[in-house]
Amino acid sequence: MMKLTQHDTNEVPRPRFGTAHVWVESPLQLLSAVETHAAGLLGTDIRIIPRHGMPLEATTEAMLRHAPAGVQFEPAARKPPQPKSAAERYVTGDAYSGKIQRALLAGVRAKEIVIIDDGMATLALIKQLISADPTPLVRARTKNSAARTAMGLAAWHRLRQLAREDRLLIVSALYVDLESRQRMADLGIKFAQHKFEWLATQPVAEKFTEPTLLIGSAMVADNLIHEQPYLQWIEEIAAEGPVAYFPHRRETPELLAKISTIDQVVLKEHTIPIEMRLRVLRPGQEIRALPSTVIPSLRLLLGPDSRFLYPQVVPDGWWTASTPIELREHLSSSLKV
């Protein structure tokens, strides 16, 4: 069962009734929505609305076959949904989204705002929300205008207000230290931690034969690391034997074209979340990856086989000059056991 914590001795109340409106912008957020609903935290029914233009079709199709009762998939939309009743829940995986922040600042009619897992970004959000100093909720890897920064700061104050009203719940599979949890509790932020309990009960979607499973990174596309050392790293891994390469959804076609020419590398189509694809290993298989959300997630799912997961520390020379030290440290924190 999902581990639910509010204070050291109190559990997050499980809503028995009601509808939740869920806005998802990535495959992981979609998986997180189903996990949170399966744990009984979102009420009787949830309406999942994907953001228009996001590659979620494969994940949605996989979920349709095995989703728990009460899950309803809506057509993709360009704007987040608006609950029709103050008794309903408003669920999002991305508190940094401008669309979400505008909705929150306009006043969402919902009894509870639920922020579901978006990986490392969720940990960054928690760190900012528990900060004693008001902190704009903006993405660290992007350049933000004064107006965007101002809206991010207003969103910080709004979420803190929702916490004081006992209306903010954050759900994540990632580890949050006890000091941070206590600070969250002091502020009124409810927190629930899951370990992919629902996914663990589902049949394995795919099996791969390559001995090395390499998880692609968006850090080149995001201009956080240089392209050449990344390609060289892949070449060195492939020199040891066949490699199945799982592209990140933000990797560019140009970079993937270069990767596809590396001997013994087999590009796999981007479909469903890595957590759904690589949670079972064949004997002799190993997983390689740069710092990312999938490392702590797969450690949970693989159990004893997580010893065959080999994360790569990013050498100093790989980082671009524009990547802040704080962002480097945040990304690298995913490597901690």
Salt bridges, closest charged atoms under 4 A:
GLU25 OE1 - ARG51 NH1 2.68
GLU61 OE2 - ARG65 NH1 3.91
GLU74 OE2 - ARG47 NE 3.23
GLU88 OE1 - HIS21 NE2 2.67
ASP94 OD2 - ARG139 NH2 2.65
GLU112 OE1 - ARG89 NE 3.42
GLU112 OE2 - LYS190 NZ 2.48
GLU165 OE1 - ARG167 NH1 2.81
ASP166 OD1 - LYS190 NZ 3.98
GLU206 OE2 - ARG277 NE 2.77
GLU210 OE2 - LYS268 NZ 3.16
ASP222 OD2 - ARG141 NE 3.71
ASP222 OD2 - ARG250 NH2 2.66
GLU227 OE2 - LYS258 NZ 2.62
GLU286 OE2 - ARG288 NH1 3.50
ASP305 OD1 - ARG307 NH1 3.91
